[in-house]
């Protein structure tokens, strides 16, 4: 998918003993998925993001604007 231009935050959770993924551009998606390794977490985050995009499109909802960082 060429629409994967959304911010994905990956953070270690000592309490859960795994990495957590947040997708802050999507309302209500604070901690969307997780993984035991960083690589697994990235893959799970991409999958979650793809699922959100498909869901938004199926419901006819406009996708949120991605956060854009600009170099200075």
C-alpha positions in Angstrom: 0.0 0.0 0.0 1.4 3.4 -0.9 -0.8 5.1 1.7 1.5 4.0 4.6 2.6 7.6 5.3 1.3 7.6 8.9 3.2 8.0 12.1 3.9 4.8 14.0 5.3 5.0 17.5 7.0 1.9 18.9 7.7 1.9 22.6 9.0 -0.8 24.9 6.6 -1.7 27.8 8.3 -3.1 30.8 4.9 -3.9 32.3 3.8 -5.9 29.3 7.4 -7.2 28.4 6.9 -6.4 24.8 7.0 -3.5 22.3 3.7 -1.6 21.8 2.6 0.3 18.6 0.6 3.5 18.6 -0.9 5.1 15.5 -1.5 8.6 16.7 -2.9 10.0 13.4 -5.9 7.7 13.9 -8.3 8.9 16.7 -8.8 6.3 19.5 -5.8 4.2 18.4 -3.4 4.8 21.3 -2.0 1.2 21.6 -3.1 -0.7 18.5 -0.8 -3.8 18.5 2.4 -5.2 19.9 5.3 -7.6 19.3 8.0 -9.5 21.1 10.8 -8.2 18.9 11.2 -4.8 17.2 11.0 -6.4 13.7 7.8 -8.3 14.6 6.4 -5.1 16.0 7.1 -3.1 12.9 5.4 -5.9 10.8 2.4 -5.9 13.2 2.2 -2.1 13.1 2.1 -2.1 9.2 -0.6 -4.8 9.3 -2.7 -2.8 11.8 -2.3 0.3 9.7 -3.3 -1.5 6.5 -6.4 -2.8 8.3 -7.4 0.6 9.5 -7.1 2.0 6.0 -9.2 -0.8 4.6 -11.8 -0.3 7.3 -12.0 3.5 6.8 -12.3 3.0 3.0 -15.0 0.3 3.4 -17.0 2.6 5.7 -16.6 5.5 3.3 -14.8 7.5 5.9 -12.1 9.9 4.9 -8.6 9.0 6.0 -7.0 11.3 8.5 -4.3 13.6 7.3 -0.9 12.1 8.1 1.5 14.0 10.3 4.2 15.5 8.1 7.6 16.4 9.4 9.6 18.9 7.4 13.3 19.2 7.4 14.7 22.6 8.1 
